[in-house]
């Protein structure tokens, strides 16, 4: 049974019961994780005042979000530290949160060595003020990865109780298979960039056997691979149209897309923000979008998506309005 939470004194959250629950939850295969289908990413909080961070996190929890995404590189570690400081992390609150963090990016290089992974986790534990990380992701691929070392690190982290589950980010099928040859633990997540105007992994699956740009498979059919292997895709930058180039909502560069989203949002009585997230949730891969916003109202608007189901026709209309074509 899922419950909504409310803020009470001293930044502690109490279950309210099922009345008013809006957020839907998904059970992650090969785990006992029951996660909100929308997560909050904490990359941008390092420069925020603690009170604003607390308001943001409180809002997410009130809306039913129980999954929070971090990385040791965000703010040079400050994002993790300010997260726990701002909310006054304590044992009771920690039990109601699922914390995910990522590691492996160093200044100017990647490092999946056993030594670095163990050291990185200890740093995140200290900054997050917790004894364990629910999910640890390898942050982007390391060209010099030695999967035997990753396996040793994962074993040590799991045995010590410091990390419960594992995953990757921005990896293709062969890279994941290389890890799986040595790693005992299941790979639960793959964090990948995906939004309505950034759909390479979808385009290639539609334009099969075509001599057009959309048919180029740039990621080894990672979408289908993750579905076949029960790996939950976590779309990051769900409101961006490029690599941190800006948001597409209300952007004059995307008039047709915004017009279509506005029409559908109006018909369903929700915000355009909700439709942008609902488009991702409509995919049968059961993805878990990672919100990168620092605005409480944007969090609320996004969570409306958990109660919106786009029709097949609406999904395709939005896809086409972003400039895509069908063969």
Beta strands, then each sheet from edge to edge (+ up, - down):
strand 1: 4-8
strand 2: 12-17
strand 3: 25-27
strand 4: 34-36
strand 5: 38-41
strand 6: 67-69
strand 7: 98-103
strand 8: 105-106
strand 9: 109-110
strand 10: 133-138
strand 11: 163-169
strand 12: 187-193
strand 13: 232-236
strand 14: 289-291
sheet 1: 1+ 2-
sheet 2: 3+ 4-
sheet 3: 13+ 12+ 11+ 10+ 7+ 6+ 5+ 14+
sheet 4: 8+ 9-
end
